[in-house]
Amino acid sequence: MAVEDGRPEAGVDYPRTYADLLEWFADDAACLEYLGRLRWPEGFRCPACGAGEYWRTGTGLWMCVACGRRTSVTAGTVLHRTRTPLTTWFAAVWFVTSTKTGVSAQGLQRVLGFGSYETAWAWLHKLRRAMVRPDRDLLGGPGVLVELDETFLDGVTRGGVDLWKAKVPVMLAVEKRGRKLGRIRARVTARPGSLAILDFAAEVIAPGTTVRTDGAPLLRRLADLGYAHQPTVAIRATDPATVLPGLHTVASLLKRWLIATLHYGIAAEHLPYYLDEFTFRFNRRDSRSRGLLFYRLLQQAIATDPHPLDTLIGGTQNTNP
C-alpha cells in the first residue's frame, strides 16, 4: 500500500466507491491479500520465530520458511474462524461505514440477505468492538478546551418491556477548537456524581488541558490532576445549555441517533458499545471519503481480539477508554 506521510490514499489504499469495492475484492483471495497488508504493514513476521520469509499455501495461509508455522491472517482477530466469505464481511464493513448514521441489525440483515437477525446483530457488535483503539490519542492539548460533564439517557419501554429501568448516566468529554467541535469520548458510569468522572478525565484528556465544567464541587479536584479547571456554575445561568454548549450539542445528537437509527433497540449492557460506534462516527464526521472509514475499521478489526457470540450476548464491558 502506498501511504504518503502516514495517510492512506483513496484509489490506492482503499476503494473510493462501492463499485470499486466489488472490483477490488471479487473473491476471498483478494480479501486475504488486502488483510495481510493491513495486519503486517511492515511485512509478514512469523508469530512463532519472528522470521519474515514465507510461502502462501493453497488454502490462503502464510507459511514461515524458517520454522514451517502456518498462520491465518484472520486468526486472533474479529474475523477469527469465520465461515462466511470475506467478500461478505467486506460488504458489511462498507455498509456500516458508508453512511453517517450507520445501519441497524435489521437493515444489515436485509441488505446482505442473512437468514437470521441474530447473525446481523452479532456482526455489528463484533465491528463495534473494533471501533475504539486502546492506543488512541488523548483529547485536548495546547490551546484546546475540553468540556466535561455527565448526561442521562432516558429509559424507555417498547412492546411492554422495560429496556432500561432508569436513566443511564453517561460521562462525556468534548473538545472545543474555537467555535468548532473536535473529538469526543463517552463512557457509561455506574453512579452519577462519583469519583469515576475524575478517572475518566485522567484517562481521556491530556494533562495541561483547560477543562470547563458546570462547577460541581467534586470537579474542583481536576486542578490537582494537572488540568486548568474552568468551573462555570450552571445553576446561575438563565439557560443551563449555554454553560457547556458543545457538550449539550453532542448529548442531543447522541440521543437523536439512538432513536433515529437504532429505535431504542438497545439493552443496557450493550450501551457502551453503541457509545463506541457513536464516537467512531462523530470523530470522523468531516471525512470526505467514506472509503477511508472502511479502511480504518478494517484496519482496527484485524487488530482486535475475537468476540464469540456468547460474550456478545453477555455484553462484556468494554475497558478501553
N, C-alpha and C positions, 0 to 999 in steps of 0.2 A: 504494500500500500504506500502510495506517495503522499506523505504528510509533510506539509511545509510549516515550519515554526510550531510544530506540535498540533496543528489544526488539520483535521481531515478535510479532504476536498470533494465537493459534490461531483458526481460523474466519474470519480476516480476511486474514492474510498467508500462511497455509499451511493445507492441509486437515487436519482432525482425524483422519479415518478413511479407509480405502480407498474406502468408498462416496463420501465427499466428493471424493476424488481423481478418481474416474470422472465425477462430476457436474461438477466444475470444469474438467476437461481432456478434454472429449468429442471434441475434434478438434485438429489441429495448429495451427489459427488461435489457439485459446485458449492453447495451449502457447507459441506465439511471443509473444503479448501478455504473458504472465507472465515469460518470459525477458527481454523488453525492459525490464520494470520492475526485474528483478534486475540487469541489466547497466548500466542507466542510472538508478539510483535518484533522481538529481537532475534527470532529464530527458535526452532524447537530445542528444548532441553529435556533429556530423559529424566523423569521423576525418580528413577532408581539410582542412576550413576552420574547424572549431570552431563553426559556426552551430548553433542549436538548433531551428529550424523545419524541419518535414519533412512529406512525404506518405507514406502507406502504399500500396505498389503492390499489384496484384492477385496477385503471386507472394509476398507476405509480406515484402518488403524495405522498409527505411526509406530514402526518397529525400530528400536535402537540398534544401530550397527554394532556398538560396543558390547552390550550385555544381552541383547535379544528381547528386552522388555517391550511388550506391546501396549500401546496407550491409545485410548479413545479420547478425542478432543472434547467430547461431551461428558466424560467421566468426572464425577465430583462437582457438577455444575447444575444449574436449573434444569438442563436438558438430560440429566443423568438417566440412562436406561429407558429413554422414551421409545415407544413402539410406533409412534406417529411419524410419518415422513417429515423431515426437516423443512421441506418446502412449505408444509402447512404451518409449522412453527414460525417460519419467516413471514408468512402472510399474516399470522396473528399479531406478531410484533409490529408489522406495518399498520394494521388497522388500529391497534392500540395507540400508536404514536402519531398517526396521520391526521387525527382530529384534535382540536384543542381541548375539547371536553371529555374525550375518551369514549369508551363503549361499555355497556352493561354486559353481564354474562349472557343474558338472553339475546342481545344484539350480536355478540360474537358467535353464539351457537347458530344463529340464523345465517350469518354471512359465510361461515366456514362449513356449515352442514353437519355439525356434530349431532350424534344420535341422542345425547343426553345433555341436560342443563348442567349437571354436576361436572362434566368434562370441561365445559367452557368456564365455569366458576373456578375450578381448580387451576386452569391455565392462567387466568387473570391473577389469581393470588400468587402463583409462582412468579409471574412477572413483576408483581408489586414488591416481592421480596428483593428484587434486583434494582429497584428504583432509587435506593439510597446507598451511597458508597460510604463505608465506615471511615474512609480517609478524606472525606470532602473538606473543603476549606471552611474555616470559621467565618461567621458573619462579622461585619464591621471592619475596623482598621482605621488608619489616619483619615480624618475628615469625614467619616461616615457615622451617621446617627442610627441607633437601633432602638426601636420602640419595643417594650417588653410588658406583657400583661397576660391575664387569663381570660378566656371566653367560655361560654357554655353552649353546648349543642343540645337542643331540646329533645327530650324523649318523645316517642310517637307510638301510636297504636295503629296497626294495619291488620285487617281481617280478624279483629277481635283479639290479636296477640300483642302484648307489650314487647316491642323490640328493645327499647331502653326503658327501664323502670323509672329513671330520673334523669335530670340534666347531667350531661357528661362534661366535666371541666377539662379544658384543653389549654395548654400553655403555648403562647405564640411569641415569636421574635421576628420583627420585620425591619429590614434595612430601609433607611431613607437617604437617598442620594440627591440632595436638593429637593425639588418637587417630585422627583421620580421615585417610585418604589423599587427597591432592589430585590435581593433574595429573602427567603423566609425559612423558618424552621418551626415545626409543630410537634407537640407531644401530648398524649393523654396523661393526666395526673390522677392519682387515686383520691386525693383530697385537696380542694381548693384552699388557697391561703397558707400553704405549708412551705417548709424549707425546700421542697422539691423544686420550686421555681428558681432558687439560687443555684442548685446543682445544674439545672437546665441551662441557666445563663452561662455558667462556667464551662459547660461542655460545647456550647454552640456559638458563643460570642468571644471574639479575640480580646485579650487583655488590653487596656488602654482605650477601648472604645467608649464613646459617650452613649450612655444608656438612659433613655427617657421612660419614666414610669408614671403611674397615676398617684404616686405619693404615699402608697401604703407603707406603714411603719416597718414592716418586715423587709421591704426592698431597700431600706437605707443601708443595709449591710452590703449592698453592691459596691459601695466605696471601699470597703475593707477587702474586696476581692480584686481590686485593681482597676475598677471602672470609674469613669467620670459620670457620676449619677446626677441626672436632672429630674428631680421629682416635681410633678405638677398635680396639685390636689384637685382631683376630679369633682369632688363634692362642691367646690366653689364655682365651677363652670356652669354657665347657663345651659349649654349643650355638652354633656359629657363626651360625645363623639368627637368634639373638636380638640380634646386633650391629647388623644393618640389617634389622629386621623388615619394614618397608614394602617395601623393595626385594626381599627374598626372596619376599614375597607376590605382588608384580607379576610377578616372574620365573616363579613357579609357575603363575600364571594364564595367562601368555603361552604357556608350554609346553603347558598343557592345551588352550588354544584352538587351537593349531596342530594338535594331534592330533585333537580332537573335531570341529572344523568343517572343517578342510582335509585331515585324514587324512595329514598329511606330504606332500601333493602339491605340493611347492614346490621349484623349482630354486634353487640358492644365489644366482644373480644376481638373482633376483626377491625375495629375502628382505627387502630394505629397504622394499619397497612393502607387504608384509604387515605389517611393523612399523608403517608409517604407518596401516594400517587398524586394527590393534590399538590404537594410540594414540588415533585418532579415536574409537573405541568406548569405550575406558576413560575418556577425559576427559569423555565425555558420558553415562556410565553412570547418573547420577542424574536425567537429563532425564525429566520426567513425560510429555512429548509426543514420540512418535516422529515426528510430523509436523514438529516443529522441526528434527530431524535431516535430514529430507527437504529442508527449506528451506535449511539450511546447506550441504548437499552440492551442491545445485543452484546455490546462490549461488557456491560455490567453483569448481564445474565451468565456469561461464560466465566465470570469470576465470582459467582455466587453459589453457595452450597446448595445441594439438593434439598427439596422440601416435599417428602412423601405426603400423600393425601391425608393420612391420619394426623399428621402435625398441622396441616392446613385447617382441617375441621376443628382441631383443638384450639386454633387461634393463638399459637405460640407467640408470646410477646416479643416484639422487636426491641433489641437492646442497642441498636445503632442510633447515635444521636442525629 
